[in-house]
Amino acid sequence: MAEQTHVLFVEDDDVIREATQLALERDGFVVTAMPDGLAGLEAFRAKRPDIALLDVMVPGLDGVSLCRRIRDESTVPVIMLSARADSIDVVLGLEAGADDYVTKPFDGAVLVARIRAVLRRFGHAGRPLSAAEAESSSTVGSGGVLSFGDGDLEIDTEGMEVRRGGAPVALTPTEMRLLLEFSSAPGTVLSRDKLLERVWDYGWGGDTRVVDVHVQRLRTKIGQDRIETVRGFGYKLKA
């Protein structure tokens, strides 16, 4: 990376916090590590990091609530850390606006790979990819305004803007990339595994709950009936 990426890491376990901070710094990241959610929120506002790693169970302000507060102020990418893969907290974190999650205990190399995968989707410093960058880094095309539902839903693939009924729709970068993926092949069923590969940049199997929660979040913004579930296969955007 030409520039060092600034990571906000919120974790109350001293051993995990210190070991993970050292591992990330060895990989060239700048790390601000905080032991609780309130300190994490203050650090986020003061430092404006490129990405946030938030443990779900931290004192003061839990990770899910912290994620929600960050998402109210910024589209910076957020990765949740959870001690249990089957925890409801994972889903709550994703519903609060997190872009991905990693289960503890985690391998340092895996965590770094996930961080870099998220940053590739967003572009460095947490900014959304431009249309040209999105085209070069995924199967999503660019150029002009796409219309669906007799013009009710409009997607400006160059300006990276979405309008519903003429009103702007605020999407996180991950939601935007998901919508762009659907809009690149309207009416075509995309499997959860394919969406994990294309949108989340997973070169390995991942938890499809990440896809399901983001699809539901997207539906609440562009219309519940706009994205159709094809049971046993995946999702498709209605043409």
Steps between C-alpha positions, in 0.01 A plus 500: 500500500633841403348654811477345842150395591371619838309234694282569803497184713260477795557196724478469878723193539849637564682197359297486178513877456877525540582189295270601216631855499858373468401260221325774303786742548745239370288490185535874455176626654476793738288387794306693762394244762232574758368285789134607499230633273483855634874545458467344158234753395715789620800360310292455186388863506849628576704276268258425213653156430483320166334191650359393838534160667244472779464219750134432568535468877680809628406708806362852505346488155471154347637431152160487330397836645840646411462375145160666479643830628784484248261420218289805593806716433701321234512230233845386617525120481431307820594142586344344809687250716292234675598214730221274367428426134135424580447805719200720436742785557652428159168566329433802721837644404431455130155651540661797675703565186816288532646386170648170616589303812777273623456231764737478797744345550635612165828453317685827449558427132129435446407827672746694284361333187145596596603859575672531163203342322268762653739782414525379139121528476495848648824637365774622731401727789152357510365696204256326266648375173446721200307360206824433311653325799188293554506393137865396517468315830177307443254389236293815552476725198472878489357768281178698520189462709323166536123501559280230647131476584384752241764743619412477869853377577791680334867408537763748383801273451734791428394729781447203735156630597166325542156657484164349584196688381732791424629520858863417580567171682794485741690172461817382664779412254435127555128546433587700189728231367236237570241700309744557212561127483128430477445779247777370273282195428134579580278194504800270544517293818823557693591244763614602845843349434532700178404820681755426774763461232406808298388747765696392808807388304508163674735257332380240747171385648329748726194533719201570275327687783712796392321492164154440645518790746633743240231397252237569765656839580502583132136399463393741773659782300407421139174308556425164656376350174786627283736210583342158471606192697529186288490225760791261484689715247543861610368845411419701191412860424165534326552649155 
